[in-house]
Amino acid sequence: MKAAERNRRNTVILLSLGIGVQIITYVIAPDNVWALVSALFGVCSVVLCAQGKWLTFFFGFGQILTYTYLCVLERFYGGIAINAFYFASQVYGIYSWRKLLREERDSEGDVIPFRRMRGGWFAVLCAVLLVLSLVTGWLLGRYTNDTQPYLDALTTVPAFAAQILLVMAYREQWFIWLFIDLLYVVMWWEAGSYCMVAQYVFWCVNATYGAVRWSAK
């Protein structure tokens, strides 16, 4: 099977799996309907991102707006802050990925070229993010009424770096996203939003697939 055909098949499988899981979860454990809407936007966005398709950003806008509303309801202030950053980076991301496509098209035609960090820079980045996350968690716990300050910080601070790496098309983003998504499963489980739990379980699967696909290029 040709690579393009295999990747299209994988896209259909992941989209079907993600959308199916979200709908089934909502039927079994009804939640705020905006959690379902946000999750469906998110499924489409992350699957397209794993495939290196620039259309990921358009679904990303829908996911950002609805997810920010959910963070407001749960008082996840770190989540609100990161989504404001996501919104701005989505705009730049469209420009950046389209520019990459013009400069160096993949053999599939509409897939961006993937990049890798060199040397030990990724290890240094991870260490810095851990320290900043712990400091941010302490500040959120001391000065706000954040319900889960350290989890909020550990899912927020690394996300800034992951989003920047995403916009710049570096494969290392997927390892950070996987770490973040695992923590989000715990955070939303504690909040009792099972649609969000299902979304992030799927995002863990997609992040693993994204890491494998981007590493193979």
KOLKOLVEX-633062 format. One record per residue: residue number from 1; residue in three letters; x, y, z of N, C-alpha, C in turn. Coordinates in steps of 0.05 Angstrom, whole numbers, plus 5000, padded with zeros to 4 digits. Layout:
+-----+------+--------+---------+------+---------+----------+-------+--------+---------+------+
: seq : type : n.east : n.north : n.up : ca.east : ca.north : ca.up : c.east : c.north : c.up :
+-----+------+--------+---------+------+---------+----------+-------+--------+---------+------+
: NUM :  ALA :      X :       Y :    Z :       X :        Y :     Z :      X :       Y :    Z :
...
+-----+------+--------+---------+------+---------+----------+-------+--------+---------+------+
***
This chain:
+-----+------+--------+---------+------+---------+----------+-------+--------+---------+------+
: seq : type : n.east : n.north : n.up : ca.east : ca.north : ca.up : c.east : c.north : c.up :
+-----+------+--------+---------+------+---------+----------+-------+--------+---------+------+
:   1 :  MET :   5017 :    4976 : 5000 :    5000 :     5000 :  5000 :   5018 :    5025 : 5000 :
:   2 :  LYS :   5012 :    5044 : 4983 :    5027 :     5069 :  4982 :   5024 :    5085 : 5008 :
:   3 :  ALA :   5045 :    5101 : 5014 :    5044 :     5116 :  5039 :   5020 :    5135 : 5040 :
:   4 :  ALA :   5014 :    5149 : 5018 :    4991 :     5167 :  5018 :   4965 :    5153 : 5024 :
:   5 :  GLU :   4961 :    5130 : 5012 :    4937 :     5114 :  5016 :   4935 :    5104 : 5045 :
:   6 :  ARG :   4958 :    5095 : 5055 :    4959 :     5085 :  5083 :   4952 :    5108 : 5103 :
:   7 :  ASN :   4963 :    5131 : 5098 :    4958 :     5154 :  5116 :   4929 :    5163 : 5114 :
:   8 :  ARG :   4917 :    5162 : 5090 :    4889 :     5169 :  5088 :   4872 :    5149 : 5104 :
:   9 :  ARG :   4879 :    5124 : 5101 :    4864 :     5103 :  5116 :   4867 :    5108 : 5146 :
:  10 :  ASN :   4891 :    5114 : 5156 :    4895 :     5119 :  5184 :   4879 :    5143 : 5194 :
:  11 :  THR :   4878 :    5164 : 5177 :    4862 :     5187 :  5184 :   4833 :    5180 : 5188 :
:  12 :  VAL :   4822 :    5165 : 5170 :    4793 :     5157 :  5172 :   4789 :    5140 : 5197 :
:  13 :  ILE :   4807 :    5122 : 5202 :    4805 :     5104 :  5226 :   4806 :    5121 : 5251 :
:  14 :  LEU :   4825 :    5139 : 5253 :    4828 :     5155 :  5278 :   4804 :    5174 : 5281 :
:  15 :  LEU :   4795 :    5186 : 5260 :    4772 :     5204 :  5262 :   4747 :    5188 : 5271 :
:  16 :  SER :   4743 :    5165 : 5259 :    4720 :     5149 :  5266 :   4721 :    5140 : 5295 :
:  17 :  LEU :   4745 :    5131 : 5303 :    4749 :     5122 :  5331 :   4744 :    5145 : 5351 :
:  18 :  GLY :   4756 :    5168 : 5345 :    4754 :     5191 :  5363 :   4726 :    5201 : 5366 :
:  19 :  ILE :   4712 :    5205 : 5343 :    4685 :     5215 :  5343 :   4666 :    5195 : 5357 :
:  20 :  GLY :   4670 :    5169 : 5350 :    4654 :     5148 :  5362 :   4656 :    5147 : 5392 :
:  21 :  VAL :   4681 :    5149 : 5402 :    4686 :     5148 :  5431 :   4672 :    5172 : 5445 :
:  22 :  GLN :   4674 :    5195 : 5433 :    4662 :     5219 :  5445 :   4632 :    5217 : 5447 :
:  23 :  ILE :   4620 :    5208 : 5425 :    4590 :     5206 :  5425 :   4581 :    5185 : 5445 :
:  24 :  ILE :   4594 :    5162 : 5445 :    4586 :     5140 :  5463 :   4589 :    5149 : 5492 :
:  25 :  THR :   4611 :    5163 : 5498 :    4616 :     5173 :  5525 :   4594 :    5193 : 5534 :
:  26 :  TYR :   4587 :    5210 : 5515 :    4566 :     5230 :  5522 :   4539 :    5217 : 5527 :
:  27 :  VAL :   4533 :    5196 : 5511 :    4507 :     5182 :  5515 :   4507 :    5167 : 5542 :
:  28 :  ILE :   4529 :    5154 : 5549 :    4531 :     5139 :  5574 :   4532 :    5157 : 5598 :
:  29 :  ALA :   4548 :    5179 : 5596 :    4551 :     5197 :  5619 :   4547 :    5226 : 5609 :
:  30 :  PRO :   4521 :    5234 : 5605 :    4515 :     5261 :  5595 :   4530 :    5283 : 5611 :
:  31 :  ASP :   4540 :    5302 : 5596 :    4556 :     5323 :  5608 :   4546 :    5350 : 5596 :
:  32 :  ASN :   4560 :    5371 : 5603 :    4555 :     5397 :  5589 :   4558 :    5392 : 5559 :
:  33 :  VAL :   4538 :    5400 : 5543 :    4539 :     5395 :  5515 :   4563 :    5408 : 5502 :
:  34 :  TRP :   4573 :    5430 : 5514 :    4597 :     5443 :  5502 :   4622 :    5426 : 5506 :
:  35 :  ALA :   4622 :    5408 : 5525 :    4644 :     5390 :  5528 :   4645 :    5371 : 5504 :
:  36 :  LEU :   4622 :    5362 : 5495 :    4620 :     5345 :  5471 :   4629 :    5360 : 5446 :
:  37 :  VAL :   4619 :    5384 : 5443 :    4625 :     5400 :  5420 :   4655 :    5405 : 5419 :
:  38 :  SER :   4667 :    5413 : 5442 :    4695 :     5419 :  5443 :   4712 :    5394 : 5437 :
:  39 :  ALA :   4703 :    5371 : 5447 :    4717 :     5346 :  5442 :   4716 :    5338 : 5413 :
:  40 :  LEU :   4694 :    5342 : 5399 :    4692 :     5335 :  5371 :   4710 :    5353 : 5354 :
:  41 :  PHE :   4710 :    5379 : 5360 :    4729 :     5397 :  5347 :   4758 :    5388 : 5352 :
:  42 :  GLY :   4763 :    5380 : 5377 :    4790 :     5372 :  5384 :   4799 :    5347 : 5370 :
:  43 :  VAL :   4781 :    5327 : 5367 :    4788 :     5303 :  5353 :   4797 :    5309 : 5324 :
:  44 :  CYS :   4781 :    5325 : 5310 :    4788 :     5332 :  5283 :   4814 :    5347 : 5281 :
:  45 :  SER :   4819 :    5365 : 5300 :    4843 :     5381 :  5300 :   4868 :    5364 : 5304 :
:  46 :  VAL :   4868 :    5347 : 5324 :    4892 :     5332 :  5330 :   4898 :    5311 : 5310 :
:  47 :  VAL :   4877 :    5299 : 5298 :    4882 :     5278 :  5278 :   4895 :    5291 : 5253 :
:  48 :  LEU :   4885 :    5314 : 5245 :    4896 :     5328 :  5222 :   4924 :    5337 : 5227 :
:  49 :  CYS :   4929 :    5345 : 5253 :    4956 :     5354 :  5260 :   4976 :    5330 : 5258 :
:  50 :  ALA :   4968 :    5307 : 5268 :    4985 :     5283 :  5266 :   4992 :    5276 : 5237 :
:  51 :  GLN :   4974 :    5283 : 5219 :    4978 :     5278 :  5191 :   4994 :    5300 : 5177 :
:  52 :  GLY :   4999 :    5322 : 5192 :    5014 :     5344 :  5180 :   4997 :    5361 : 5161 :
:  53 :  LYS :   4971 :    5362 : 5165 :    4953 :     5377 :  5148 :   4947 :    5405 : 5161 :
:  54 :  TRP :   4951 :    5426 : 5145 :    4948 :     5453 :  5156 :   4919 :    5459 : 5164 :
:  55 :  LEU :   4900 :    5444 : 5154 :    4872 :     5449 :  5161 :   4867 :    5444 : 5191 :
:  56 :  THR :   4886 :    5432 : 5205 :    4884 :     5427 :  5234 :   4877 :    5453 : 5248 :
:  57 :  PHE :   4887 :    5475 : 5239 :    4884 :     5501 :  5253 :   4855 :    5511 : 5253 :
:  58 :  PHE :   4840 :    5505 : 5232 :    4813 :     5514 :  5231 :   4795 :    5500 : 5251 :
:  59 :  PHE :   4799 :    5474 : 5254 :    4784 :     5459 :  5275 :   4795 :    5468 : 5302 :
:  60 :  GLY :   4820 :    5475 : 5303 :    4832 :     5484 :  5328 :   4818 :    5509 : 5340 :
:  61 :  PHE :   4810 :    5527 : 5322 :    4796 :     5551 :  5332 :   4770 :    5543 : 5347 :
:  62 :  GLY :   4755 :    5525 : 5335 :    4730 :     5517 :  5348 :   4735 :    5503 : 5375 :
:  63 :  GLN :   4756 :    5487 : 5376 :    4762 :     5473 :  5401 :   4772 :    5493 : 5423 :
:  64 :  ILE :   4787 :    5512 : 5415 :    4798 :     5532 :  5434 :   4775 :    5548 : 5447 :
:  65 :  LEU :   4757 :    5558 : 5431 :    4735 :     5575 :  5441 :   4718 :    5559 : 5461 :
:  66 :  THR :   4710 :    5535 : 5453 :    4692 :     5519 :  5470 :   4707 :    5509 : 5495 :
:  67 :  TYR :   4732 :    5502 : 5492 :    4747 :     5492 :  5515 :   4753 :    5514 : 5536 :
:  68 :  THR :   4757 :    5538 : 5526 :    4762 :     5561 :  5544 :   4737 :    5565 : 5561 :
:  69 :  TYR :   4714 :    5563 : 5550 :    4689 :     5566 :  5565 :   4687 :    5545 : 5587 :
:  70 :  LEU :   4695 :    5520 : 5581 :    4695 :     5499 :  5601 :   4715 :    5504 : 5623 :
:  71 :  CYS :   4738 :    5515 : 5617 :    4758 :     5522 :  5637 :   4748 :    5544 : 5655 :
:  72 :  VAL :   4733 :    5563 : 5644 :    4721 :     5584 :  5661 :   4702 :    5572 : 5681 :
:  73 :  LEU :   4686 :    5553 : 5672 :    4667 :     5540 :  5690 :   4681 :    5525 : 5713 :
:  74 :  GLU :   4704 :    5513 : 5707 :    4718 :     5497 :  5727 :   4739 :    5513 : 5742 :
:  75 :  ARG :   4743 :    5538 : 5735 :    4763 :     5556 :  5747 :   4791 :    5544 : 5743 :
:  76 :  PHE :   4797 :    5534 : 5719 :    4824 :     5525 :  5712 :   4838 :    5549 : 5698 :
:  77 :  TYR :   4850 :    5566 : 5715 :    4860 :     5592 :  5704 :   4884 :    5588 : 5685 :
:  78 :  GLY :   4900 :    5567 : 5691 :    4922 :     5561 :  5673 :   4912 :    5554 : 5645 :
:  79 :  GLY :   4890 :    5538 : 5645 :    4877 :     5530 :  5620 :   4867 :    5553 : 5604 :
:  80 :  ILE :   4856 :    5573 : 5619 :    4846 :     5597 :  5605 :   4869 :    5612 : 5592 :
:  81 :  ALA :   4891 :    5615 : 5607 :    4914 :     5630 :  5597 :   4926 :    5616 : 5572 :
:  82 :  ILE :   4929 :    5590 : 5574 :    4942 :     5576 :  5551 :   4924 :    5577 : 5526 :
:  83 :  ASN :   4898 :    5578 : 5530 :    4880 :     5579 :  5507 :   4881 :    5606 : 5493 :
:  84 :  ALA :   4886 :    5627 : 5508 :    4890 :     5653 :  5496 :   4915 :    5653 : 5478 :
:  85 :  PHE :   4935 :    5640 : 5488 :    4960 :     5636 :  5473 :   4955 :    5619 : 5448 :
:  86 :  TYR :   4940 :    5597 : 5452 :    4934 :     5579 :  5430 :   4920 :    5595 : 5407 :
:  87 :  PHE :   4901 :    5612 : 5415 :    4886 :     5626 :  5394 :   4905 :    5643 : 5377 :
:  88 :  ALA :   4923 :    5658 : 5390 :    4942 :     5674 :  5375 :   4961 :    5657 : 5358 :
:  89 :  SER :   4970 :    5634 : 5369 :    4989 :     5617 :  5355 :   4976 :    5603 : 5331 :
:  90 :  GLN :   4949 :    5598 : 5333 :    4935 :     5586 :  5311 :   4937 :    5603 : 5286 :
:  91 :  VAL :   4934 :    5629 : 5290 :    4935 :     5648 :  5268 :   4963 :    5647 : 5255 :
:  92 :  TYR :   4984 :    5647 : 5272 :    5011 :     5646 :  5261 :   5016 :    5618 : 5249 :
:  93 :  GLY :   5004 :    5597 : 5261 :    5008 :     5570 :  5251 :   4999 :    5566 : 5223 :
:  94 :  ILE :   4977 :    5579 : 5216 :    4967 :     5577 :  5188 :   4988 :    5588 : 5169 :
:  95 :  TYR :   4998 :    5611 : 5176 :    5019 :     5624 :  5159 :   5044 :    5606 : 5158 :
:  96 :  SER :   5053 :    5596 : 5181 :    5078 :     5581 :  5182 :   5076 :    5555 : 5166 :
:  97 :  TRP :   5054 :    5540 : 5170 :    5052 :     5515 :  5156 :   5048 :    5518 : 5126 :
:  98 :  ARG :   5033 :    5539 : 5119 :    5030 :     5545 :  5090 :   5056 :    5552 : 5077 :
:  99 :  LYS :   5073 :    5567 : 5093 :    5099 :     5575 :  5083 :   5117 :    5550 : 5079 :
: 100 :  LEU :   5116 :    5531 : 5098 :    5131 :     5507 :  5096 :   5122 :    5491 : 5071 :
: 101 :  LEU :   5096 :    5491 : 5066 :    5086 :     5476 :  5043 :   5097 :    5488 : 5017 :
: 102 :  ARG :   5098 :    5515 : 5016 :    5108 :     5528 :  4992 :   5137 :    5522 : 4987 :
: 103 :  GLU :   5153 :    5521 : 5009 :    5182 :     5518 :  5007 :   5190 :    5489 : 5002 :
: 104 :  GLU :   5176 :    5471 : 5015 :    5184 :     5443 :  5013 :   5160 :    5424 : 5016 :
: 105 :  ARG :   5148 :    5417 : 4994 :    5124 :     5400 :  4995 :   5132 :    5371 : 5000 :
: 106 :  ASP :   5116 :    5357 : 5016 :    5119 :     5329 :  5020 :   5111 :    5314 : 4995 :
: 107 :  SER :   5119 :    5289 : 4993 :    5112 :     5273 :  4970 :   5081 :    5270 : 4967 :
: 108 :  GLU :   5066 :    5273 : 4989 :    5037 :     5272 :  4987 :   5025 :    5298 : 4978 :
: 109 :  GLY :   5041 :    5319 : 4975 :    5031 :     5344 :  4964 :   5021 :    5364 : 4983 :
: 110 :  ASP :   5005 :    5355 : 5003 :    4993 :     5375 :  5022 :   5001 :    5369 : 5051 :
: 111 :  VAL :   5023 :    5355 : 5055 :    5033 :     5349 :  5081 :   5059 :    5364 : 5086 :
: 112 :  ILE :   5061 :    5377 : 5109 :    5085 :     5393 :  5114 :   5110 :    5376 : 5119 :
: 113 :  PRO :   5134 :    5386 : 5114 :    5158 :     5371 :  5122 :   5162 :    5373 : 5152 :
: 114 :  PHE :   5170 :    5351 : 5164 :    5173 :     5349 :  5193 :   5203 :    5355 : 5201 :
: 115 :  ARG :   5206 :    5368 : 5224 :    5233 :     5375 :  5234 :   5239 :    5360 : 5260 :
: 116 :  ARG :   5266 :    5360 : 5267 :    5274 :     5348 :  5292 :   5293 :    5366 : 5307 :
: 117 :  MET :   5292 :    5367 : 5334 :    5311 :     5382 :  5350 :   5337 :    5367 : 5351 :
: 118 :  ARG :   5359 :    5381 : 5351 :    5386 :     5369 :  5350 :   5399 :    5369 : 5378 :
: 119 :  GLY :   5418 :    5351 : 5381 :    5434 :     5351 :  5406 :   5417 :    5345 : 5431 :
: 120 :  GLY :   5424 :    5357 : 5453 :    5410 :     5352 :  5478 :   5390 :    5374 : 5485 :
: 121 :  TRP :   5382 :    5390 : 5465 :    5365 :     5413 :  5470 :   5337 :    5404 : 5481 :
: 122 :  PHE :   5328 :    5381 : 5473 :    5301 :     5373 :  5483 :   5302 :    5366 : 5513 :
: 123 :  ALA :   5324 :    5353 : 5522 :    5327 :     5347 :  5550 :   5329 :    5373 : 5567 :
: 124 :  VAL :   5344 :    5393 : 5557 :    5346 :     5418 :  5570 :   5318 :    5432 : 5572 :
: 125 :  LEU :   5303 :    5431 : 5550 :    5277 :     5443 :  5549 :   5258 :    5429 : 5570 :
: 126 :  CYS :   5259 :    5403 : 5572 :    5242 :     5389 :  5591 :   5249 :    5397 : 5620 :
: 127 :  ALA :   5274 :    5399 : 5626 :    5282 :     5407 :  5653 :   5273 :    5435 : 5660 :
: 128 :  VAL :   5275 :    5453 : 5642 :    5266 :     5481 :  5646 :   5235 :    5481 : 5650 :
: 129 :  LEU :   5221 :    5466 : 5634 :    5192 :     5466 :  5636 :   5183 :    5454 : 5663 :
: 130 :  LEU :   5197 :    5434 : 5673 :    5189 :     5422 :  5699 :   5192 :    5443 : 5721 :
: 131 :  VAL :   5215 :    5457 : 5722 :    5219 :     5477 :  5742 :   5198 :    5499 : 5741 :
: 132 :  LEU :   5193 :    5509 : 5717 :    5174 :     5531 :  5713 :   5146 :    5521 : 5721 :
: 133 :  SER :   5139 :    5496 : 5716 :    5113 :     5485 :  5723 :   5109 :    5484 : 5753 :
: 134 :  LEU :   5130 :    5475 : 5767 :    5128 :     5474 :  5796 :   5125 :    5501 : 5809 :
: 135 :  VAL :   5139 :    5521 : 5799 :    5137 :     5548 :  5809 :   5109 :    5559 : 5803 :
: 136 :  THR :   5099 :    5555 : 5779 :    5073 :     5564 :  5772 :   5051 :    5551 : 5789 :
: 137 :  GLY :   5054 :    5525 : 5794 :    5035 :     5511 :  5811 :   5034 :    5523 : 5839 :
: 138 :  TRP :   5057 :    5529 : 5850 :    5058 :     5542 :  5877 :   5044 :    5569 : 5876 :
: 139 :  LEU :   5049 :    5585 : 5856 :    5037 :     5611 :  5854 :   5006 :    5609 : 5851 :
: 140 :  LEU :   4997 :    5590 : 5835 :    4968 :     5587 :  5831 :   4955 :    5578 : 5857 :
: 141 :  GLY :   4968 :    5560 : 5872 :    4957 :     5550 :  5897 :   4957 :    5572 : 5919 :
: 142 :  ARG :   4976 :    5590 : 5918 :    4978 :     5610 :  5939 :   4961 :    5634 : 5933 :
: 143 :  TYR :   4958 :    5642 : 5908 :    4946 :     5668 :  5902 :   4919 :    5666 : 5887 :
: 144 :  THR :   4910 :    5642 : 5880 :    4884 :     5639 :  5867 :   4868 :    5617 : 5880 :
: 145 :  ASN :   4843 :    5614 : 5872 :    4826 :     5592 :  5882 :   4825 :    5569 : 5862 :
: 146 :  ASP :   4846 :    5566 : 5847 :    4849 :     5544 :  5827 :   4844 :    5517 : 5842 :
: 147 :  THR :   4827 :    5500 : 5831 :    4819 :     5476 :  5845 :   4841 :    5454 : 5843 :
: 148 :  GLN :   4859 :    5455 : 5823 :    4880 :     5436 :  5821 :   4906 :    5450 : 5811 :
: 149 :  PRO :   4918 :    5466 : 5828 :    4940 :     5484 :  5818 :   4964 :    5471 : 5805 :
: 150 :  TYR :   4974 :    5449 : 5817 :    4998 :     5436 :  5805 :   4991 :    5421 : 5780 :
: 151 :  LEU :   4969 :    5407 : 5779 :    4961 :     5394 :  5754 :   4955 :    5415 : 5732 :
: 152 :  ASP :   4943 :    5437 : 5740 :    4937 :     5459 :  5721 :   4964 :    5470 : 5710 :
: 153 :  ALA :   4983 :    5474 : 5728 :    5009 :     5485 :  5719 :   5024 :    5465 : 5701 :
: 154 :  LEU :   5024 :    5439 : 5709 :    5038 :     5419 :  5693 :   5026 :    5413 : 5666 :
: 155 :  THR :   5000 :    5421 : 5663 :    4988 :     5419 :  5637 :   4989 :    5445 : 5621 :
: 156 :  THR :   4996 :    5466 : 5634 :    4996 :     5492 :  5621 :   5023 :    5501 : 5611 :
: 157 :  VAL :   5043 :    5501 : 5629 :    5070 :     5511 :  5622 :   5082 :    5494 : 5599 :
: 158 :  PRO :   5082 :    5468 : 5600 :    5094 :     5453 :  5578 :   5078 :    5457 : 5552 :
: 159 :  ALA :   5052 :    5463 : 5554 :    5036 :     5467 :  5530 :   5045 :    5491 : 5514 :
: 160 :  PHE :   5056 :    5511 : 5527 :    5066 :     5534 :  5512 :   5089 :    5525 : 5494 :
: 161 :  ALA :   5107 :    5509 : 5505 :    5129 :     5499 :  5489 :   5120 :    5480 : 5467 :
: 162 :  ALA :   5101 :    5462 : 5474 :    5091 :     5443 :  5454 :   5077 :    5457 : 5431 :
: 163 :  GLN :   5062 :    5478 : 5437 :    5049 :     5493 :  5416 :   5068 :    5507 : 5398 :
: 164 :  ILE :   5089 :    5518 : 5409 :    5110 :     5531 :  5393 :   5124 :    5511 : 5375 :
: 165 :  LEU :   5130 :    5487 : 5386 :    5142 :     5466 :  5370 :   5123 :    5457 : 5348 :
: 166 :  LEU :   5097 :    5456 : 5354 :    5077 :     5449 :  5334 :   5077 :    5468 : 5311 :
: 167 :  VAL :   5076 :    5494 : 5317 :    5076 :     5515 :  5296 :   5101 :    5513 : 5279 :
: 168 :  MET :   5123 :    5506 : 5292 :    5149 :     5504 :  5277 :   5153 :    5476 : 5265 :
: 169 :  ALA :   5133 :    5458 : 5269 :    5133 :     5431 :  5257 :   5156 :    5413 : 5267 :
: 170 :  TYR :   5162 :    5414 : 5293 :    5181 :     5397 :  5305 :   5168 :    5372 : 5317 :
: 171 :  ARG :   5179 :    5349 : 5312 :    5167 :     5324 :  5321 :   5166 :    5321 : 5352 :
: 172 :  GLU :   5184 :    5335 : 5366 :    5186 :     5332 :  5395 :   5161 :    5342 : 5409 :
: 173 :  GLN :   5144 :    5358 : 5395 :    5119 :     5367 :  5406 :   5103 :    5343 : 5416 :
: 174 :  TRP :   5103 :    5321 : 5402 :    5086 :     5298 :  5408 :   5092 :    5286 : 5435 :
: 175 :  PHE :   5118 :    5285 : 5443 :    5125 :     5274 :  5469 :   5115 :    5292 : 5491 :
: 176 :  ILE :   5116 :    5318 : 5487 :    5105 :     5337 :  5507 :   5075 :    5335 : 5509 :
: 177 :  TRP :   5062 :    5333 : 5485 :    5032 :     5331 :  5485 :   5023 :    5305 : 5499 :
: 178 :  LEU :   5038 :    5283 : 5495 :    5030 :     5258 :  5508 :   5031 :    5261 : 5538 :
: 179 :  PHE :   5052 :    5274 : 5549 :    5055 :     5279 :  5577 :   5032 :    5296 : 5587 :
: 180 :  ILE :   5026 :    5318 : 5573 :    5004 :     5336 :  5580 :   4977 :    5322 : 5580 :
: 181 :  ASP :   4972 :    5306 : 5559 :    4946 :     5293 :  5555 :   4941 :    5273 : 5578 :
: 182 :  LEU :   4962 :    5259 : 5586 :    4959 :     5240 :  5608 :   4950 :    5254 : 5634 :
: 183 :  LEU :   4962 :    5277 : 5639 :    4955 :     5293 :  5663 :   4927 :    5304 : 5660 :
: 184 :  TYR :   4919 :    5312 : 5636 :    4892 :     5322 :  5632 :   4871 :    5301 : 5637 :
: 185 :  VAL :   4877 :    5276 : 5631 :    4859 :     5254 :  5638 :   4853 :    5254 : 5668 :
: 186 :  VAL :   4874 :    5257 : 5684 :    4871 :     5257 :  5713 :   4855 :    5282 : 5721 :
: 187 :  MET :   4862 :    5305 : 5710 :    4850 :     5330 :  5718 :   4820 :    5331 : 5713 :
: 188 :  TRP :   4812 :    5322 : 5689 :    4784 :     5323 :  5682 :   4768 :    5301 : 5695 :
: 189 :  TRP :   4782 :    5278 : 5702 :    4769 :     5257 :  5717 :   4762 :    5268 : 5745 :
: 190 :  GLU :   4780 :    5282 : 5757 :    4775 :     5294 :  5783 :   4752 :    5315 : 5781 :
: 191 :  ALA :   4750 :    5328 : 5758 :    4729 :     5348 :  5755 :   4702 :    5336 : 5748 :
: 192 :  GLY :   4702 :    5310 : 5741 :    4678 :     5296 :  5735 :   4667 :    5300 : 5707 :
: 193 :  SER :   4684 :    5309 : 5688 :    4676 :     5314 :  5660 :   4686 :    5291 : 5643 :
: 194 :  TYR :   4669 :    5270 : 5639 :    4678 :     5246 :  5626 :   4681 :    5249 : 5596 :
: 195 :  CYS :   4667 :    5268 : 5584 :    4672 :     5275 :  5556 :   4700 :    5285 : 5552 :
: 196 :  MET :   4709 :    5301 : 5571 :    4737 :     5311 :  5569 :   4757 :    5289 : 5575 :
: 197 :  VAL :   4750 :    5271 : 5593 :    4768 :     5248 :  5598 :   4771 :    5231 : 5573 :
: 198 :  ALA :   4748 :    5225 : 5560 :    4749 :     5210 :  5535 :   4765 :    5224 : 5514 :
: 199 :  GLN :   4762 :    5250 : 5512 :    4777 :     5266 :  5492 :   4807 :    5262 : 5496 :
: 200 :  TYR :   4816 :    5265 : 5521 :    4845 :     5264 :  5526 :   4856 :    5236 : 5525 :
: 201 :  VAL :   4840 :    5216 : 5531 :    4849 :     5188 :  5527 :   4854 :    5184 : 5497 :
: 202 :  PHE :   4836 :    5194 : 5480 :    4840 :     5192 :  5451 :   4864 :    5208 : 5443 :
: 203 :  TRP :   4867 :    5232 : 5454 :    4890 :     5249 :  5447 :   4916 :    5235 : 5454 :
: 204 :  CYS :   4917 :    5219 : 5476 :    4941 :     5204 :  5482 :   4947 :    5184 : 5460 :
: 205 :  VAL :   4926 :    5171 : 5450 :    4930 :     5152 :  5427 :   4940 :    5167 : 5403 :
: 206 :  ASN :   4928 :    5190 : 5397 :    4936 :     5205 :  5373 :   4964 :    5216 : 5376 :
: 207 :  ALA :   4971 :    5225 : 5400 :    4998 :     5235 :  5404 :   5019 :    5213 : 5400 :
: 208 :  THR :   5013 :    5189 : 5408 :    5031 :     5167 :  5404 :   5034 :    5161 : 5374 :
: 209 :  TYR :   5011 :    5162 : 5360 :    5012 :     5158 :  5331 :   5027 :    5181 : 5317 :
: 210 :  GLY :   5023 :    5206 : 5326 :    5037 :     5228 :  5315 :   5067 :    5226 : 5319 :
: 211 :  ALA :   5075 :    5217 : 5343 :    5104 :     5214 :  5348 :   5116 :    5193 : 5329 :
: 212 :  VAL :   5102 :    5171 : 5325 :    5112 :     5150 :  5307 :   5113 :    5160 : 5279 :
: 213 :  ARG :   5091 :    5173 : 5270 :    5090 :     5182 :  5242 :   5111 :    5203 : 5236 :
: 214 :  TRP :   5114 :    5223 : 5254 :    5133 :     5244 :  5249 :   5162 :    5234 : 5253 :
: 215 :  SER :   5167 :    5213 : 5269 :    5194 :     5202 :  5272 :   5202 :    5186 : 5248 :
: 216 :  ALA :   5183 :    5176 : 5233 :    5189 :     5158 :  5211 :   5196 :    5174 : 5186 :
: 217 :  LYS :   5191 :    5200 : 5186 :    5195 :     5216 :  5162 :   5225 :    5222 : 5158 :
+-----+------+--------+---------+------+---------+----------+-------+--------+---------+------+
***
